[in-house]
Amino acid sequence: MEDAFWDGVLEGLNRDPPDYKRIVSLVEEIKVELENLVPDAWKRELYECLDVEIFSQVCSCVLINSVFFFYSR
């Protein structure tokens, strides 16, 4: 079952153009789970650092540069 999930994720990424919906959904799920785990004092920073809307917009851009994700801060 887990393999089927990740196969679906990879299938979306291998499309032309790539479909990032599942990746964006995963990031959103991670953000929600982290918000439930971190102290209240960290929630604002988490909210600012993991902006799912911006992540989604960046993913939908034609010129995605992986350097953006790793060095944008």
N, C-alpha and C positions, 0 to 999 in steps of 0.2 A: 504494500500500500504506500509506504514511504517512497519507494522507487518511482511509483506512478506519479506521485506529486511532483518530485524533482524532474522527472521526464517531461511533465507538462510545463514546468518553469523553463527548462532548456528549450523545449519546442517553441515557446513564445519568443525567447531570446534569439533563436535561430531564424525567425521569420524575416522577411524583407519587406518593409522595415520591421525592426524588432518590436515586439509587444512587451512592454514593461509593466503591465497591469498587476501581474502576480508579484513582481518584485516590490512595487509600490505598496501593495497590500501587506506584504510581509514586513516592510519597514514600519508601516502604520501599526501592525500588531505588536512589533517589538517595542515601539514607542509607548503604547498603552501598557504593556507589561512592565516596562521600566518605570513608568509613572506610578504604578502600584507598588513598586519595590523601594524607590528612593525616598529619602527624607524630604519633607515639604520644602526645606531650604534649597534643595537641588532642582525642584520641579520647573522653576522658571528657566533656568539655564538649559535643562533638558528640552523644554518646549522650544526654546530659541535655536538650539543646536540641531534638533531633529525636526525640521520643518518639512512635513510630508508633502505639502503643496509645492514648495520650491523643488524638492527632490523629484516630484512627478513632472514638473515643467522641464527640469534639466534632462530627465530621461527622454522626454518627448522631442527634444531638440534633435535636429538632424546631425549636428556636429558635436556629438558627445565625445568628450575627451576625458578618459579615466583619470587623468592627472587632477581634474577639477575635484573629484571625490576625495582624493587622498591629500591634497595640498591646499584646499580652499581656506583653511583657517590660518 
